C-alpha cells in the first residue's frame, strides 16, 4: 500500500459533475498526488457513492490512496482505503470496527497536540493540523503554527499532515517543519493547470 507521504489532494465542491471531477482528479494524480480525499457535503447519497466508486478506480490505477471525508459508511461501501474524521464525526474506534485493520483512519486535530496524542493512542493512522494559513474553504478555521508541527513531529510516531491555505510559496516551510503530507484543495483544483500545480507540490517531497 502507498505510504502516507506527499501531496494529499482534497476534492473541491465546485467539481460537482462526474466528468469534471474525473478529469480534475486524473490530472492531480498524474501530477503526483499520493492521496486523494473525496469531500462532498451534499446529502445526495447516490451521487456520492457513484463518484466515490469512480475515484476509487482512478486512484487504484495511479497507486494512490482514496480517503473519504467524514463518512465511514460510504468509505466501506465504495471500498475506499480509509476515512478522515473531524471533531463531530465517528470515533476512531467506530471507524476501525467498520473498516477493519487495513483501513486508513485520519483525524483532524486543528491546533491541539493533545487531540493528536489521543488520536494516536486510539489507533489513528495519521493526524492533520491546520489551518496554517488563511483558507478560502474554511475562512474561520483555527490557526496552527510551524512550532506545533515541529513539536508534533518530535513527539508522535504517526505521519503528520498540514492543511489550510497551502500554496506553492508557503508549502516548503511546512515540509521543512516536518509535514509528511500537504492537504490541498484550491492550491490544486482551482488552478488553471491542475497537473502542473500538483507536480509542483509533489516535487517538494522528492
ZABA-320954 format. One line per 4 residues: number of its first residue (from 1); for each residue x, y, z of C-alpha. Coordinates in nm, 2 decimals, decimal comma, always signed. Layout:
// residues N
NUM) X/Y/Z ~ ... .
// end
This chain:
// residues 206
1) +0,00/+0,00/+0,00 ~ +0,13/+0,35/-0,08 ~ +0,29/+0,54/+0,21 ~ +0,12/+0,83/+0,39 .
5) +0,35/+1,08/+0,23 ~ +0,34/+1,35/-0,02 ~ +0,06/+1,55/-0,19 ~ -0,28/+1,49/-0,04 .
9) -0,53/+1,64/-0,28 ~ -0,88/+1,71/-0,15 ~ -1,17/+1,74/-0,40 ~ -1,34/+2,08/-0,43 .
13) -1,72/+2,12/-0,41 ~ -1,71/+2,30/-0,74 ~ -1,62/+1,97/-0,91 ~ -1,98/+1,86/-0,90 .
17) -2,02/+1,70/-1,24 ~ -1,89/+1,34/-1,27 ~ -1,68/+1,42/-1,59 ~ -1,54/+1,74/-1,44 .
21) -1,44/+1,56/-1,12 ~ -1,29/+1,26/-1,31 ~ -1,08/+1,49/-1,53 ~ -0,96/+1,71/-1,25 .
25) -0,87/+1,42/-1,02 ~ -0,69/+1,24/-1,31 ~ -0,47/+1,55/-1,37 ~ -0,39/+1,57/-0,99 .
29) -0,29/+1,21/-0,98 ~ -0,08/+1,25/-1,30 ~ +0,09/+1,54/-1,13 ~ +0,19/+1,31/-0,84 .
33) -0,09/+1,32/-0,57 ~ -0,03/+1,02/-0,35 ~ -0,36/+1,05/-0,16 ~ -0,70/+1,18/-0,26 .
37) -0,98/+1,28/-0,02 ~ -1,33/+1,28/-0,16 ~ -1,50/+1,57/+0,02 ~ -1,87/+1,62/-0,07 .
41) -2,10/+1,77/+0,18 ~ -2,43/+1,71/-0,01 ~ -2,69/+1,47/+0,10 ~ -2,72/+1,30/-0,24 .
45) -2,61/+0,95/-0,14 ~ -2,65/+0,81/-0,49 ~ -2,42/+1,07/-0,64 ~ -2,17/+1,04/-0,36 .
49) -2,14/+0,66/-0,39 ~ -2,11/+0,68/-0,77 ~ -1,84/+0,94/-0,75 ~ -1,65/+0,78/-0,47 .
53) -1,65/+0,45/-0,66 ~ -1,53/+0,62/-0,98 ~ -1,25/+0,78/-0,78 ~ -1,15/+0,45/-0,61 .
57) -1,09/+0,31/-0,96 ~ -0,89/+0,61/-1,07 ~ -0,67/+0,61/-0,75 ~ -0,60/+0,24/-0,79 .
61) -0,48/+0,30/-1,15 ~ -0,23/+0,56/-1,01 ~ -0,13/+0,37/-0,70 ~ -0,28/+0,64/-0,48 .
65) -0,50/+0,61/-0,17 ~ -0,86/+0,72/-0,17 ~ -0,98/+0,86/+0,17 ~ -1,35/+0,96/+0,23 .
69) -1,42/+1,27/+0,43 ~ -1,64/+1,22/+0,73 ~ -1,85/+0,93/+0,61 ~ -1,74/+0,58/+0,74 .
73) -2,04/+0,40/+0,58 ~ -1,95/+0,55/+0,24 ~ -1,59/+0,46/+0,28 ~ -1,69/+0,10/+0,35 .
77) -1,94/+0,09/+0,07 ~ -1,71/+0,21/-0,20 ~ -1,41/+0,01/-0,06 ~ -1,21/+0,32/-0,01 .
81) -0,87/+0,29/+0,15 ~ -0,98/+0,49/+0,45 ~ -1,17/+0,78/+0,61 ~ -1,09/+1,12/+0,75 .
85) -1,26/+1,22/+1,08 ~ -1,34/+1,56/+1,21 ~ -1,45/+1,67/+1,56 ~ -1,81/+1,59/+1,51 .
89) -1,77/+1,26/+1,32 ~ -1,75/+0,90/+1,42 ~ -1,48/+0,79/+1,67 ~ -1,16/+0,62/+1,57 .
93) -1,29/+0,30/+1,74 ~ -1,62/+0,31/+1,54 ~ -1,43/+0,37/+1,21 ~ -1,19/+0,09/+1,29 .
97) -1,47/-0,15/+1,37 ~ -1,63/-0,07/+1,03 ~ -1,32/-0,06/+0,81 ~ -1,11/-0,33/+0,98 .
101) -0,74/-0,33/+1,05 ~ -0,65/-0,24/+0,69 ~ -0,85/+0,08/+0,68 ~ -0,66/+0,41/+0,70 .
105) -0,80/+0,65/+0,96 ~ -0,70/+1,01/+0,97 ~ -0,81/+1,26/+1,24 ~ -0,83/+1,64/+1,23 .
109) -0,65/+1,78/+1,53 ~ -0,68/+2,15/+1,44 ~ -0,42/+2,33/+1,66 ~ -0,42/+2,09/+1,95 .
113) -0,14/+1,85/+2,02 ~ -0,35/+1,68/+2,29 ~ -0,61/+1,57/+2,03 ~ -0,33/+1,42/+1,82 .
117) -0,18/+1,23/+2,12 ~ -0,53/+1,09/+2,19 ~ -0,59/+1,00/+1,82 ~ -0,26/+0,82/+1,80 .
121) -0,34/+0,63/+2,12 ~ -0,68/+0,53/+1,98 ~ -0,52/+0,39/+1,67 ~ -0,54/+0,66/+1,41 .
125) -0,30/+0,61/+1,11 ~ -0,23/+0,98/+1,07 ~ -0,32/+1,32/+1,22 ~ -0,38/+1,65/+1,05 .
129) -0,32/+2,00/+1,19 ~ -0,43/+2,34/+1,05 ~ -0,52/+2,58/+0,92 ~ -0,16/+2,70/+0,89 .
133) -0,26/+2,99/+0,65 ~ -0,59/+3,16/+0,58 ~ -0,80/+2,92/+0,37 ~ -1,08/+3,01/+0,13 .
137) -1,25/+2,67/+0,22 ~ -1,26/+2,74/+0,59 ~ -1,21/+3,12/+0,65 ~ -1,29/+3,09/+1,02 .
141) -1,06/+2,79/+1,09 ~ -0,83/+2,80/+1,40 ~ -0,47/+2,88/+1,33 ~ -0,19/+2,62/+1,37 .
145) +0,18/+2,72/+1,39 ~ +0,50/+2,58/+1,25 ~ +0,62/+2,53/+1,61 ~ +0,32/+2,30/+1,67 .
149) +0,41/+2,10/+1,36 ~ +0,77/+2,06/+1,48 ~ +0,66/+1,95/+1,82 ~ +0,41/+1,70/+1,68 .
153) +0,68/+1,55/+1,46 ~ +0,92/+1,52/+1,75 ~ +0,66/+1,35/+1,97 ~ +0,43/+1,15/+1,76 .
157) +0,50/+0,83/+1,57 ~ +0,22/+0,86/+1,32 ~ +0,25/+1,07/+1,00 ~ +0,15/+1,43/+1,02 .
161) -0,05/+1,62/+0,77 ~ -0,06/+2,00/+0,73 ~ -0,37/+2,17/+0,59 ~ -0,52/+2,52/+0,54 .
165) -0,43/+2,78/+0,27 ~ -0,12/+2,59/+0,15 ~ +0,03/+2,74/-0,16 ~ +0,34/+2,66/-0,37 .
169) +0,51/+2,96/-0,19 ~ +0,44/+2,86/+0,17 ~ +0,45/+2,48/+0,13 ~ +0,83/+2,45/+0,16 .
173) +0,82/+2,58/+0,52 ~ +0,57/+2,32/+0,62 ~ +0,77/+2,03/+0,47 ~ +1,08/+2,17/+0,64 .
177) +0,90/+2,18/+0,97 ~ +0,82/+1,81/+0,93 ~ +0,49/+1,77/+0,74 ~ +0,47/+1,42/+0,59 .
181) +0,17/+1,53/+0,38 ~ +0,03/+1,85/+0,25 ~ -0,35/+1,85/+0,22 ~ -0,46/+2,09/-0,05 .
185) -0,79/+2,19/-0,21 ~ -0,78/+2,52/-0,40 ~ -0,40/+2,52/-0,45 ~ -0,45/+2,22/-0,68 .
189) -0,81/+2,21/-0,80 ~ -0,87/+2,58/-0,86 ~ -0,55/+2,63/-1,06 ~ -0,56/+2,67/-1,44 .
193) -0,32/+2,37/-1,49 ~ -0,41/+2,11/-1,22 ~ -0,14/+1,87/-1,32 ~ +0,13/+2,13/-1,31 .
197) +0,01/+2,26/-0,97 ~ +0,01/+1,90/-0,83 ~ +0,36/+1,84/-0,97 ~ +0,50/+2,15/-0,80 .
201) +0,38/+2,03/-0,46 ~ +0,48/+1,67/-0,53 ~ +0,84/+1,77/-0,61 ~ +0,88/+1,91/-0,25 .
205) +0,88/+1,55/-0,13 ~ +1,14/+1,42/-0,37 .
// end
